[in-house]
Amino acid sequence: MILSSLRLLLLGAAGAAGAAGLGAACGPTAVVHGCTASLLPGDLVITEVFPDFAPGAAGGGDTGKEWFEIYNASDNPLELEGLTITSSRPDGGSPSSHRMTEVVIAPGQYFVLGDDDPAALSAYVNYGYGGDLGEMFNAGGGKLALGCGTTEIDSAVYSDVKAGHSRELTSARPPDYTLTSDLANWCQGDATEFEDGNFGTPGQESDCEPLVVGQCNDSGTVRPIVSPSPGQLVITEVMANPAKVGDALGEWFEAQVIGDADLNGIGLDRAGDTVPPDLVAAAATDCLHVVAGEHIVFARNAEATQNGGLPVVTGTFSFSMVSGTASTPGDVQILLGTSVIDAVSWTSSTSGVARQLDPSATDPQANDDPSNFCDAVVPYGLGDLGTPGAPNAACSHGPQPGTCSDNGTSRPIVKPAAGALVITEVLPNPAGDETKREWIEITNTGSAAFDLNELGIDRIDDSRMPDVVQAAECRAVAPGGVALFARSTDAAANGGLTTVDATFGFTMLNSSGSVQILDGPTLLDAVTWGSTADGVSLQLDPSKTTSTDNDVRTNFCPGTTAYGDLSNKGTPREVNVSCPGM
């Protein structure tokens, strides 16, 4: 009787409004087509969505467990008969709908609609729409819309669905339909357990607020995200060509954590492609924290029953890896914004076999050398070979300490004789990206070849440890030969340097700068400079090629020869041009 009276009251009010004529109306025009009541946009607000039930030990699926909540933001009870509910993808694709039967929502009421049988509602559900909407969308998010005829009363797009947790409209402001379209106004329900193992506030106001950008929830405490620095994640294993499952399901790569960090917002990508990086936990509320020593796996698919039997997957990526050839290498990189945390490339891969880094070469520079990788031999999951999420085995062909491989034959590393290694040219201030284009040239002035292996490159005045040349293959420099240390081996990025003998990670200073080459604690050579011109190297006059003459700054002069992509001047890995007046 109360329900019928309210309905008659609403219908009478609607009729009276119609009799008064359109000229007396103010604000948005009332909707009369499709709904019994004259609903206005914003009268109803979608305030909570629960699309993925966590079944727990009892098992079971989502059927009869999905729900969403609306709020009556008007000052009057509203009849919902004729209101159309539509569930779809965020872009409106794959829609399904239900038209509501007679029911009234009171002003200020939080009202729950679920996929229950209308004759057997759950304790927290006010209205059942049965199976009309099918299952709500989880992966990739979804959209819910409320409409009367062709007029939308409210709609909300949701994403970042976590099983057993609702998506709630912020409690920081009263429910308002102008808030529902912005994902930044939604948060994950974590505080209130409405059913065993499932969290949300059905029929009640929200109990969460979205996190500020740059923060995450660490076991109930909100704190700033601590992002990894370059080198704090080292890529240690790559499966570019799985055999037991298809590439789109079974590709993966592994990284070892060198320093504690949060992975929220890091990107997974291939270098040089046009597709944006896949972000890890980009909008997650929980801190995705990792600690030094962990081995973490990034994969095309997170489901072990589909991806070939991988362990826990930390993040997923959508791009396709390539097997790699000498002309078209494969590659993968971990990014934070535009900064590279680590990257590796490869020129070959064996079907069903991961390429894994020798544990002794777990270093962001050492893993740039393909010779420090070898084929995995331990099976995982369905039988492909690799050690995802676990330490790698030592590469059996890897060199012993103090040795290197000379065309397949192991021999002792040959260190430079005193005075034989001379720094002959530097480019501390390149045009373009300095983090990719800086370089240092050295010349062997001795009578015997020496190896670059295990030598350290460093600035004189910093507290950073030297970058050590770690390579399985012997990096020999013949008498009279030159070698090049650079920030990047990629000719497309480093200004056109086609041959780089080793890399370094520190930043050279444009003025009052220095660089030194070390053999352990022993200084082999060093140079300093006062200032440098943009895009121009400092090259040592060929008549002054000694480790003492290069201590004199006036024995250096600006490079004059454009090289590579012609954006910088110098003679990298070439004989220097004589300085004027010498």
Stockholm file with secondary structure:
# STOCKHOLM 1.0

chainA/1-582         MILSSLRLLLLGAAGAAGAAGLGAACGPTAVVHGCTASLLPGDLVITEVFPDFAPGAAGGGDTGKEWFEIYNASDNPLELEGLTITSSRPDGGSPSSHRMTEVVIAPGQYFVLGDDDPAALSAYVNYGYGGDLGEMFNAGGGKLALGCGTTEIDSAVYSDVKAGHSRELTSARPPDYTLTSDLANWCQGDATEFEDGNFGTPGQESDCEPLVVGQCNDSGTVRPIVSPSPGQLVITEVMANPAKVGDALGEWFEAQVIGDADLNGIGLDRAGDTVPPDLVAAAATDCLHVVAGEHIVFARNAEATQNGGLPVVTGTFSFSMVSGTASTPGDVQILLGTSVIDAVSWTSSTSGVARQLDPSATDPQANDDPSNFCDAVVPYGLGDLGTPGAPNAACSHGPQPGTCSDNGTSRPIVKPAAGALVITEVLPNPAGDETKREWIEITNTGSAAFDLNELGIDRIDDSRMPDVVQAAECRAVAPGGVALFARSTDAAANGGLTTVDATFGFTMLNSSGSVQILDGPTLLDAVTWGSTADGVSLQLDPSKTTSTDNDVRTNFCPGTTAYGDLSNKGTPREVNVSCPGM
#=GR chainA/1-582 SS CHHHHHHHHHHHHHHHHHHHCGGGCCSSCCBCSSSSSCBCTTSEEEEEEECCCCCGGGCCCSTTTCEEEEEECSSSCEECTTCEEEEECTTSCSCEEEECCSCEECTTCEEEEESSCTTSCCTTCSEECTTTTCSCCCTTCEEEEEEETTEEEEEEEECCCBTTBCEEECSSSCCCTTTTTCGGGEEECCSCEEETTEECCTTSCCCCCCCCTTEEEETTEEEECCCCCTTSEEEEEEESSCSSSCHHHHCEEEEEESSCEECTTCEEECTTCSSCCEESSTTCSBCCEECTTCEEEEESCCCTTTTTSCCCCSEECCSCCCCCCSSSCEEEEEEETTEEEEEEEESCCCTTBCEEECGGGCSTTGGGSGGGEEECCSBCTTSCBCCTTSCCCCCTTSCCTTEEEETTEEEECCCCCTTTEEEEEEESSCSSCHHHHCEEEEEECSSSCEECTTCEEECSSCCSCCEECCCSBCCEECTTCEEEEESCSCTTTTTSCCCCSEECCSCCCSSSEEEEEEETTEEEEEEEESCCCTTBCEEECGGGCSTTGGGSGGGEEECCCEETTTTEECCTTSCCCCCTTC
#=GC SS_cons         CHHHHHHHHHHHHHHHHHHHCGGGCCSSCCBCSSSSSCBCTTSEEEEEEECCCCCGGGCCCSTTTCEEEEEECSSSCEECTTCEEEEECTTSCSCEEEECCSCEECTTCEEEEESSCTTSCCTTCSEECTTTTCSCCCTTCEEEEEEETTEEEEEEEECCCBTTBCEEECSSSCCCTTTTTCGGGEEECCSCEEETTEECCTTSCCCCCCCCTTEEEETTEEEECCCCCTTSEEEEEEESSCSSSCHHHHCEEEEEESSCEECTTCEEECTTCSSCCEESSTTCSBCCEECTTCEEEEESCCCTTTTTSCCCCSEECCSCCCCCCSSSCEEEEEEETTEEEEEEEESCCCTTBCEEECGGGCSTTGGGSGGGEEECCSBCTTSCBCCTTSCCCCCTTSCCTTEEEETTEEEECCCCCTTTEEEEEEESSCSSCHHHHCEEEEEECSSSCEECTTCEEECSSCCSCCEECCCSBCCEECTTCEEEEESCSCTTTTTSCCCCSEECCSCCCSSSEEEEEEETTEEEEEEEESCCCTTBCEEECGGGCSTTGGGSGGGEEECCCEETTTTEECCTTSCCCCCTTC
//
